[in-house]
Amino acid sequence: MNVTTNGIAALCLGVSVWAAGSVSGVPADAAEIKRINERVFPFSPGGELHLENKNGRITVEAWARPEVRIQITRSVRASDDAKAKEMLKVLKAEVEVRQGRIDIVSRFPRRQDSTGLWDILGRKVASLQIHYYVQVPRMIDVTLETSNGEIRVRGVSGALEASTTNADIRVAQVEGQIDLSTRN
């Protein structure tokens, strides 16, 4: 079989045009549901924030209040409304507040069916994300971890440990020990 450069370019163009109606493997006419929740907790400076995410961005900013404000945006795209609603029910952000420490962990549903090439080309793959916007007292230690999401931190003056995969990390006006890691 003789494959020419023009043939490959035409095939790529055809696949691009065919997939143009989709984002993350989900058709443009797919159902999308977004839920935003917000919680505010009294929290003295000098504590710790630990946040573990799997698929979504994390933004942490310092403010002058002795409180932590957590805004959680859960987003699901699926082939239809029923599937999107079902998936949103099991997409969770667990927040545990203790004396001097807040732990936030994202819980994504287990994938129950296998995904093959034809599923991807047929645009049956769903998209699930949790994004966090967190405001904290300036003096706080922060540990952040995510995949497929950027990390932004501004204004904290405690230890900062942040890692992500497939995204970038940006810090501004941060004081204290900093340990940053990104892959891909």
C-alpha angles and dihedrals in degrees: 000000000000114000117190129203089245091053092052091047091050091050091050091047091050092050090046093051092045092050095041091095092061139071120202089352094304120117118252089242092052123121117266124190125185125185124186121197127179131197131180124199132184105248129170121221116263098052133112136257120199118185126180118186133167108197119013147053128286123207121183123183130177120233136178098253128100089234141087118227116196121192113189121192115191115191129186130180119185141155094269143006096260093053092045092051092047092051094046090058092061097039102096142176110203116203121192119185120195134162105298096351140077122192121194121185127179116221116201124188117259114253104248101181127051120246119222134182092268091053090054093045089045088053095235096134115111127218122224125181140166118198123192131204110184129181115198140174110275095246104062138118112238130198116183131178130174143147127220091011138092124242123219123184126178133179104354120138106198135075112313124199116174133167135173141166125222094008144065137260124222126185129183133181091000121153128189135042111339127196114177129176133177132170130201 
